[in-house]
């Protein structure tokens, strides 16, 4: 004879809210990567106009490459964590099923 534990409605709500906070944190982190990438891009674009440096072209290229790398890392990080969040969302669904089957 199988006995089921009574479901806890607060547990489901807490799990869903924690998941929403995690999703928002992931989006915020992506926006931080994007902002940092744009700072490097703007620095590369404005370097020649602001400073008279001998090797400014090399520095500009380095800043553009850094900007692109940060942007790509941000995208990869976002999708990696989004997949992880989606996998954890399945666990919340199991709790919900246990609660509603009672």
MMTF fields as JSON, N, C-alpha, C and O atoms, coordinates in Angstrom:
{
  "mmtfVersion": "1.0.0",
  "mmtfProducer": "UNKNOWN",
  "numBonds": 407,
  "numAtoms": 408,
  "numGroups": 102,
  "numChains": 1,
  "numModels": 1,
  "chainsPerModel": [1],
  "groupsPerChain": [102],
  "chainIdList": ["A"],
  "bondAtomList": [4, 2, 8, 6, 12, 10, 16, 14, 20, 18, 24, 22, 28, 26, 32, 30, 36, 34, 40, 38, 44, 42, 48, 46, 52, 50, 56, 54, 60, 58, 64, 62, 68, 66, 72, 70, 76, 74, 80, 78, 84, 82, 88, 86, 92, 90, 96, 94, 100, 98, 104, 102, 108, 106, 112, 110, 116, 114, 120, 118, 124, 122, 128, 126, 132, 130, 136, 134, 140, 138, 144, 142, 148, 146, 152, 150, 156, 154, 160, 158, 164, 162, 168, 166, 172, 170, 176, 174, 180, 178, 184, 182, 188, 186, 192, 190, 196, 194, 200, 198, 204, 202, 208, 206, 212, 210, 216, 214, 220, 218, 224, 222, 228, 226, 232, 230, 236, 234, 240, 238, 244, 242, 248, 246, 252, 250, 256, 254, 260, 258, 264, 262, 268, 266, 272, 270, 276, 274, 280, 278, 284, 282, 288, 286, 292, 290, 296, 294, 300, 298, 304, 302, 308, 306, 312, 310, 316, 314, 320, 318, 324, 322, 328, 326, 332, 330, 336, 334, 340, 338, 344, 342, 348, 346, 352, 350, 356, 354, 360, 358, 364, 362, 368, 366, 372, 370, 376, 374, 380, 378, 384, 382, 388, 386, 392, 390, 396, 394, 400, 398, 404, 402],
  "bondOrderList": [1, 1, 1, 1, 1, 1, 1, 1, 1, 1, 1, 1, 1, 1, 1, 1, 1, 1, 1, 1, 1, 1, 1, 1, 1, 1, 1, 1, 1, 1, 1, 1, 1, 1, 1, 1, 1, 1, 1, 1, 1, 1, 1, 1, 1, 1, 1, 1, 1, 1, 1, 1, 1, 1, 1, 1, 1, 1, 1, 1, 1, 1, 1, 1, 1, 1, 1, 1, 1, 1, 1, 1, 1, 1, 1, 1, 1, 1, 1, 1, 1, 1, 1, 1, 1, 1, 1, 1, 1, 1, 1, 1, 1, 1, 1, 1, 1, 1, 1, 1, 1],
  "groupList": [{"groupName": "UNK", "atomNameList": ["N", "CA", "C", "O"], "elementList": ["N", "C", "C", "O"], "formalChargeList": [0, 0, 0, 0], "bondAtomList": [1, 0, 2, 1, 3, 2], "bondOrderList": [1, 1, 2], "singleLetterCode": "X", "chemCompType": "L-PEPTIDE LINKING"}],
  "groupTypeList": [0, 0, 0, 0, 0, 0, 0, 0, 0, 0, 0, 0, 0, 0, 0, 0, 0, 0, 0, 0, 0, 0, 0, 0, 0, 0, 0, 0, 0, 0, 0, 0, 0, 0, 0, 0, 0, 0, 0, 0, 0, 0, 0, 0, 0, 0, 0, 0, 0, 0, 0, 0, 0, 0, 0, 0, 0, 0, 0, 0, 0, 0, 0, 0, 0, 0, 0, 0, 0, 0, 0, 0, 0, 0, 0, 0, 0, 0, 0, 0, 0, 0, 0, 0, 0, 0, 0, 0, 0, 0, 0, 0, 0, 0, 0, 0, 0, 0, 0, 0, 0, 0],
  "groupIdList": [1, 2, 3, 4, 5, 6, 7, 8, 9, 10, 11, 12, 13, 14, 15, 16, 17, 18, 19, 20, 21, 22, 23, 24, 25, 26, 27, 28, 29, 30, 31, 32, 33, 34, 35, 36, 37, 38, 39, 40, 41, 42, 43, 44, 45, 46, 47, 48, 49, 50, 51, 52, 53, 54, 55, 56, 57, 58, 59, 60, 61, 62, 63, 64, 65, 66, 67, 68, 69, 70, 71, 72, 73, 74, 75, 76, 77, 78, 79, 80, 81, 82, 83, 84, 85, 86, 87, 88, 89, 90, 91, 92, 93, 94, 95, 96, 97, 98, 99, 100, 101, 102],
  "secStructList": [7, 7, 7, 7, 7, 7, 7, 7, 2, 2, 2, 2, 2, 2, 2, 2, 2, 2, 2, 2, 2, 2, 2, 2, 2, 2, 2, 2, 2, 2, 2, 2, 2, 2, 2, 2, 2, 2, 2, 2, 2, 2, 2, 2, 2, 2, 2, 2, 2, 2, 7, 7, 7, 6, 6, 2, 2, 2, 2, 2, 2, 2, 2, 2, 2, 2, 2, 2, 2, 2, 2, 2, 2, 2, 2, 2, 2, 2, 2, 2, 2, 2, 2, 2, 2, 2, 2, 2, 2, 2, 2, 2, 2, 2, 2, 2, 2, 2, 2, 2, 6, 7],
  "xCoordList": [0.844, 0.0, 0.887, 1.753, 0.659, 1.475, 0.76, -0.393, 1.453, 0.873, 1.591, 2.815, 0.812, 1.378, 1.429, 0.523, 2.509, 2.626, 1.706, 1.557, 1.101, 0.253, 1.104, 2.192, 0.605, 1.331, 1.311, 0.371, 2.312, 2.411, 2.291, 3.198, 1.187, 0.932, 1.964, 2.328, 2.441, 3.449, 4.768, 5.49, 5.08, 6.305, 6.269, 7.265, 5.142, 5.0, 5.168, 5.885, 4.521, 4.611, 6.041, 6.542, 6.702, 8.087, 9.002, 9.888, 8.787, 9.603, 9.382, 10.337, 8.135, 7.851, 8.449, 8.996, 8.35, 8.927, 10.45, 11.067, 11.047, 12.502, 12.917, 13.943, 12.125, 12.418, 12.3, 13.125, 11.3, 11.152, 12.323, 12.816, 12.772, 13.927, 15.173, 15.986, 15.315, 16.463, 16.417, 17.447, 15.242, 15.091, 15.444, 16.164, 14.941, 15.244, 16.727, 17.298, 17.351, 18.789, 19.586, 20.579, 19.155, 19.823, 19.713, 20.69, 18.534, 18.353, 19.188, 19.776, 19.24, 20.027, 21.521, 22.237, 21.973, 23.372, 23.676, 24.735, 22.76, 22.972, 23.059, 23.911, 22.189, 22.231, 23.537, 24.036, 24.094, 25.382, 26.498, 27.369, 26.469, 27.441, 27.297, 28.291, 26.065, 25.805, 26.31, 26.93, 26.044, 26.489, 28.012, 28.572, 28.684, 30.146, 30.703, 31.677, 30.084, 30.502, 30.36, 31.232, 29.275, 29.051, 30.061, 30.471, 30.473, 31.488, 32.794, 33.435, 33.179, 34.406, 34.262, 35.207, 33.088, 32.853, 32.948, 33.589, 32.324, 32.364, 33.787, 34.221, 34.512, 35.908, 36.723, 37.56, 36.473, 37.19, 36.833, 37.701, 35.567, 35.131, 35.655, 35.955, 35.763, 36.123, 37.61, 38.05, 38.377, 39.792, 40.553, 41.317, 40.355, 41.097, 40.738, 41.588, 39.491, 39.056, 39.534, 39.78, 39.664, 40.021, 41.52, 42.018, 42.232, 43.66, 44.463, 44.046, 45.586, 46.52, 47.607, 48.669, 47.315, 48.237, 48.81, 48.124, 50.071, 50.761, 50.121, 49.876, 49.854, 49.283, 47.792, 47.31, 47.076, 45.656, 44.848, 43.86, 45.251, 44.515, 44.581, 43.581, 45.747, 45.887, 45.058, 44.433, 45.056, 44.266, 42.78, 42.019, 42.364, 40.957, 40.546, 39.488, 41.365, 41.055, 40.971, 40.082, 41.895, 41.865, 40.572, 39.978, 40.141, 38.897, 37.682, 36.75, 37.681, 36.575, 36.51, 35.432, 37.665, 37.711, 37.249, 36.49, 37.713, 37.281, 35.779, 35.119, 35.238, 33.798, 33.042, 32.054, 33.503, 32.844, 32.927, 31.946, 34.088, 34.266, 33.344, 32.715, 33.255, 32.374, 30.918, 30.157, 30.537, 29.167, 28.847, 27.784, 29.755, 29.541, 29.493, 28.65, 30.388, 30.362, 29.046, 28.506, 28.539, 27.257, 26.117, 25.26, 26.105, 25.06, 25.154, 24.147, 26.376, 26.552, 26.146, 25.489, 26.536, 26.178, 24.66, 24.1, 23.998, 22.551, 21.838, 20.973, 22.202, 21.515, 21.86, 21.02, 23.09, 23.469, 22.617, 22.091, 22.491, 21.703, 20.206, 19.46, 19.771, 18.355, 17.972, 16.888, 18.865, 18.618, 18.581, 17.73, 19.503, 19.536, 18.261, 17.724, 17.787, 16.554, 15.366, 14.493, 15.332, 14.235, 14.226, 13.159, 15.399, 15.466, 14.951, 14.287, 15.243, 14.762, 13.265, 12.611, 12.721, 11.287, 10.495, 9.374, 11.062, 10.402, 10.192, 9.176, 11.149, 11.015, 9.853, 9.152, 9.652, 8.522, 7.218, 6.262, 7.176, 5.993, 5.673, 4.503, 6.713, 6.484, 5.826, 4.914, 6.3, 5.681, 4.209, 3.338, 3.966, 2.597, 1.728, 0.592, 2.237, 1.475, 1.161, 0.041, 2.141, 1.91, 0.812, 0.003, 0.779, -0.205, -1.607, -2.564, -1.727, -3.05, -3.617, -4.82, -2.755, -3.252, -3.947, -4.64, -3.776, -4.372, -5.869, -6.52],
  "yCoordList": [-1.175, 0.0, 1.235, 1.399, 2.082, 3.274, 4.463, 4.747, 5.143, 6.353, 7.555, 7.578, 8.534, 9.767, 10.818, 10.949, 11.559, 12.668, 13.781, 14.006, 14.464, 15.579, 16.652, 16.974, 17.201, 18.238, 19.544, 19.833, 20.296, 21.577, 22.677, 22.872, 23.382, 24.429, 25.549, 26.142, 25.844, 26.878, 26.482, 27.332, 25.19, 24.704, 24.959, 25.385, 24.701, 24.923, 26.402, 26.761, 27.259, 28.698, 29.188, 29.966, 28.737, 29.14, 28.698, 29.443, 27.48, 26.97, 27.791, 28.117, 28.126, 28.929, 30.321, 30.843, 30.928, 32.257, 32.221, 33.127, 31.177, 31.033, 30.867, 31.398, 30.135, 29.945, 31.263, 31.552, 32.058, 33.365, 34.283, 35.006, 34.26, 35.072, 34.63, 35.458, 33.333, 32.806, 33.208, 33.555, 33.166, 33.588, 35.063, 35.447, 35.892, 37.324, 37.595, 38.494, 36.83, 36.995, 36.621, 37.272, 35.58, 35.173, 36.272, 36.579, 36.864, 37.95, 39.162, 39.813, 39.464, 40.595, 40.372, 41.299, 39.141, 38.818, 38.974, 39.485, 38.539, 38.713, 40.194, 40.594, 41.002, 42.434, 43.057, 44.005, 42.54, 43.025, 42.692, 43.522, 41.471, 41.104, 42.035, 42.512, 42.282, 43.137, 44.562, 45.166, 45.087, 46.437, 46.525, 47.486, 45.535, 45.532, 45.442, 46.115, 44.615, 44.482, 45.812, 46.197, 46.495, 47.787, 48.831, 49.683, 48.785, 49.707, 49.523, 50.498, 48.266, 48.006, 48.45, 48.981, 48.237, 48.659, 50.182, 50.689, 50.896, 52.365, 52.866, 53.836, 52.19, 52.582, 52.411, 53.251, 51.313, 51.093, 52.114, 52.551, 52.503, 53.474, 54.879, 55.626, 55.235, 56.608, 56.798, 57.926, 55.746, 55.855, 56.78, 57.635, 56.616, 57.409, 58.896, 59.758, 59.187, 60.587, 61.286, 62.492, 60.535, 61.156, 61.234, 62.226, 60.209, 60.147, 60.064, 59.433, 60.694, 60.567, 59.58, 59.969, 58.303, 57.24, 56.627, 56.499, 56.255, 55.732, 54.455, 54.354, 53.506, 52.215, 52.141, 51.123, 53.185, 53.211, 52.167, 51.653, 51.845, 50.839, 49.471, 48.754, 49.109, 47.823, 47.792, 46.781, 48.895, 48.974, 48.908, 48.236, 49.598, 49.545, 48.117, 47.651, 47.432, 46.05, 45.173, 44.328, 45.37, 44.584, 44.847, 43.922, 46.101, 46.43, 45.839, 45.373, 45.854, 45.255, 43.75, 43.187, 43.108, 41.652, 41.327, 40.381, 42.12, 41.905, 42.076, 41.298, 43.087, 43.317, 42.125, 41.675, 41.62, 40.476, 39.232, 38.502, 38.989, 37.81, 37.898, 36.906, 39.059, 39.227, 39.004, 38.371, 39.521, 39.348, 37.869, 37.392, 37.151, 35.716, 34.929, 34.047, 35.242, 34.565, 34.832, 33.941, 36.045, 36.373, 35.559, 35.063, 35.421, 34.631, 33.167, 32.541, 32.622, 31.218, 30.995, 30.004, 31.91, 31.82, 31.863, 31.094, 32.768, 32.907, 31.608, 31.129, 31.045, 29.846, 28.62, 27.738, 28.556, 27.444, 27.461, 26.431, 28.636, 28.728, 28.601, 28.085, 29.067, 28.921, 27.443, 27.039, 26.654, 25.213, 24.575, 23.732, 24.982, 24.465, 24.843, 24.032, 26.055, 26.502, 25.691, 25.31, 25.429, 24.639, 23.225, 22.662, 22.652, 21.319, 21.34, 20.397, 22.393, 22.497, 22.76, 22.405, 23.371, 23.647, 22.341, 22.293, 21.29, 19.984, 19.449, 18.812, 19.701, 19.219, 19.889, 19.261, 21.152, 21.86, 21.252, 21.121, 20.883, 20.244, 18.942, 18.61, 18.192, 16.952, 17.224, 16.507, 18.27, 18.622, 18.973, 18.594, 19.693, 20.11, 18.89, 18.822, 17.94, 16.726, 15.967, 15.489, 15.854, 15.173, 15.864, 15.2, 17.182, 17.923, 17.741, 17.537, 17.814, 17.752, 16.329, 16.156, 15.314, 13.93, 13.502, 12.485, 14.248, 13.859, 13.969, 13.678],
  "zCoordList": [0.0, 0.0, 0.0, 0.859, -0.96, -1.119, -0.504, -0.826, 0.374, 0.96, 0.398, 0.275, 0.066, -0.48, 0.598, 1.421, 0.572, 1.509, 1.042, -0.159, 1.97, 1.545, 0.881, 1.356, -0.214, -0.955, -0.194, 0.547, -0.375, 0.293, -0.757, -1.566, -0.742, -1.723, -1.626, -2.641, -0.409, -0.226, -0.875, -1.395, -0.844, -1.464, -2.97, -3.555, -3.585, -5.023, -5.331, -6.264, -4.564, -4.784, -4.595, -5.406, -3.525, -3.283, -4.408, -4.828, -4.896, -5.998, -7.261, -7.966, -7.547, -8.737, -8.623, -9.594, -7.447, -7.25, -7.339, -7.9, -6.787, -6.889, -8.344, -8.768, -9.097, -10.516, -11.267, -12.133, -10.954, -11.605, -11.264, -12.131, -10.007, -9.617, -10.376, -10.787, -10.558, -11.279, -12.748, -13.328, -13.35, -14.747, -14.883, -15.805, -13.971, -14.019, -13.785, -14.403, -12.901, -12.663, -13.911, -14.236, -14.604, -15.841, -16.89, -17.573, -17.021, -17.988, -17.602, -18.465, -16.327, -15.854, -16.125, -16.502, -15.931, -16.207, -17.684, -18.045, -18.546, -19.985, -20.339, -21.133, -19.759, -20.032, -19.538, -20.147, -18.449, -17.964, -18.95, -19.214, -19.493, -20.52, -21.731, -22.277, -22.136, -23.287, -23.042, -23.918, -21.863, -21.513, -21.527, -22.056, -20.955, -20.941, -22.351, -22.688, -23.166, -24.557, -25.293, -26.073, -25.043, -25.702, -25.228, -26.017, -23.952, -23.458, -24.226, -24.62, -24.436, -25.179, -26.633, -27.216, -27.217, -28.592, -28.721, -29.641, -27.817, -27.836, -27.61, -28.231, -26.71, -26.475, -27.75, -28.081, -28.465, -29.72, -30.775, -31.531, -30.84, -31.84, -31.556, -32.487, -30.311, -29.968, -29.689, -29.471, -29.691, -29.325, -30.277, -29.829, -31.558, -32.539, -32.444, -32.666, -32.116, -32.038, -30.769, -30.776, -29.689, -28.411, -28.178, -27.646, -28.569, -28.276, -29.565, -30.536, -29.556, -30.668, -30.245, -29.761, -30.44, -30.051, -31.321, -32.335, -31.243, -32.42, -32.963, -34.165, -32.116, -32.533, -32.232, -31.736, -32.522, -32.159, -32.921, -32.396, -34.152, -34.924, -34.248, -34.198, -33.733, -33.037, -31.758, -31.438, -31.037, -29.803, -30.133, -29.437, -31.188, -31.601, -31.957, -31.533, -32.721, -33.105, -31.862, -31.755, -30.921, -29.675, -28.9, -28.346, -28.863, -28.163, -28.879, -28.225, -30.208, -30.964, -30.741, -30.55, -30.767, -30.543, -29.13, -28.92, -28.157, -26.765, -26.635, -25.946, -27.291, -27.266, -27.833, -27.252, -28.955, -29.594, -28.714, -28.576, -28.123, -27.258, -26.047, -25.679, -25.428, -24.265, -24.667, -23.935, -25.823, -26.304, -26.547, -26.15, -27.191, -27.459, -26.148, -25.988, -25.215, -23.915, -23.179, -22.522, -23.29, -22.662, -23.252, -22.521, -24.576, -25.227, -24.818, -24.487, -24.843, -24.446, -22.993, -22.671, -22.124, -20.706, -20.524, -19.743, -21.25, -21.139, -21.524, -20.79, -22.674, -23.133, -22.293, -22.11, -21.782, -20.903, -19.631, -19.211, -19.031, -17.799, -18.078, -17.246, -19.233, -19.594, -19.704, -19.282, -20.27, -20.376, -18.987, -18.704, -18.134, -16.764, -16.002, -15.248, -16.198, -15.543, -16.049, -15.268, -17.346, -17.918, -17.339, -17.098, -17.116, -16.511, -15.084, -14.655, -14.345, -12.972, -12.918, -11.937, -13.949, -14.0, -14.018, -13.511, -14.592, -14.626, -13.226, -12.947, -12.34, -10.957, -10.251, -9.458, -10.537, -9.931, -10.426, -9.661, -11.694, -12.24, -11.53, -11.342, -11.128, -10.391, -9.042, -8.63, -8.356, -7.084, -7.297, -6.514, -8.358, -8.657, -8.938, -8.47, -9.686, -9.974, -8.697, -8.515, -7.814, -6.549, -5.751, -5.102, -5.794, -5.028, -5.602, -4.856, -6.915, -7.539, -7.65, -7.842, -7.53, -7.613, -6.338, -6.321, -5.294, -4.01, -4.025, -3.022]
}
